[in-house]
Amino acid sequence: MQRPDGTMHTLITQAIEDASKNGRHQLSLAALPARKSNAKLGRLIAYLSGSAGLVQFKDSFAPHYRPLYMAAPNRLSLGISMLDLAQTVTSTTCEKTPPPAISHQRDLPHLPNCAT
């Protein structure tokens, strides 16, 4: 389904305004791949993850960045988890999932579960 240009910006802007009206001082736009820790590594991660567009989108809201961390019992588990996460984030598959039986968002139409 094609969305008109600016739809996602409008939705995020509205979420920020609603959060502010409800006394929330922070709103997470979720995580991004590491960018500044090592220039070469950052470029490689951006290239492999295809995150340039996501970074540009999130940067348009002038966020305050802070480090996030992953933990696992060993390096192999950590690597597998990171690959799984990257695959999920970059997947272009959209699946129609059934709406939850009880939802506090009853007024919203059910949207496809898209990773991108």
N, C-alpha and C positions, 0 to 999 in steps of 0.2 A: 504494500500500500504506500503510495507516494504521499508524503506530507508537504504542505506548503512551506516555502522558505520561511524561516523564523519561528516555526512552531515550537521547537525545543527551547530556543532562547526565551520565548514567551512563557512556557511552562516553568522553567527554572526561575525566571524573574518573579513570577507569581508565587512560587514556593518560597522564595526569599522574603517577599513582602508579607506573605501569610505568617511565616515564622516570626518575623519581627513584630507583627501585630499581636501575636500570641506570647510575646515576652521571651522568645528564644534569641539567644545571643550568638549562636553558631548554627550553621547548616552545612552538612558535609556534601561535597560533590564527588565523594569517593576518592579512590586512589589513582595515581598515575605511575608509570614506570619511572625509575630513577633517572634524573636528567643532569644533575650538576656535580655528582660525586667524582666522576672521571669523564672528561670530554669524549674520549674515544669510546669508552664503554657506553656512555649515554647515547651516543650516535648509533652504536650497534644495537642497543636495546630498542631505540626508537624505530630503527629500520626493521628489525625482526618482528616487533610487535605491531607495526603499522599505527603507532600512537600519535603521529604528528597532528592529525585532524582532531583527535580527542584533546590533546594538549591545547591546541589553538581555541577550541570551543570553550574549555574550562578557563583558559586565560582571559577570555572576554568578560568574565565576571569578577576580575581582579581579586582572586582568592588569596588567602594567607596560607602558604604552603608550610607543612611540617612533616618531618619524617614519620613513616609508618614502617613496621617491621613484620617479618614472618618468622615463625618458629616451627621447628620439627625435631623429632628425636635424633635424626642423623642427616648427613648431607644428601644421601640418596633420596630420602623422603622429601627433603626440602626441594631438591631439583625436580622431582616428579610433581610435587604440588605446584611449583612455579610454572612448569610446562602445562599442567592442567588448567591453571588459572589463565595463562596467556591464551590457550586454545579457546577457552570459554569466552573470553573478552573479545577475541578477534573473529569468532565464528560468525558467519553470515546466515546461519540457519534460524528461521523463525518458526516456532511451533505454536499452534493454537492450543492453549491449555484451558481446561474447564475453570470457570470462576469458583472461588472458594464458597463453601456452603453459607458461611456467615462472614460478612465483610462490613467494616465501618465505612467503606467507600462505595456504598450502594448506588450513589448517583452517577458514578463513573461507568462508562461502557467497558466491557472486558476487552483488554488489549492483548495482542499476541505477545508471547514471551520471546523477546529478541535479545540476543547478546550484543548487538551493535546498535 
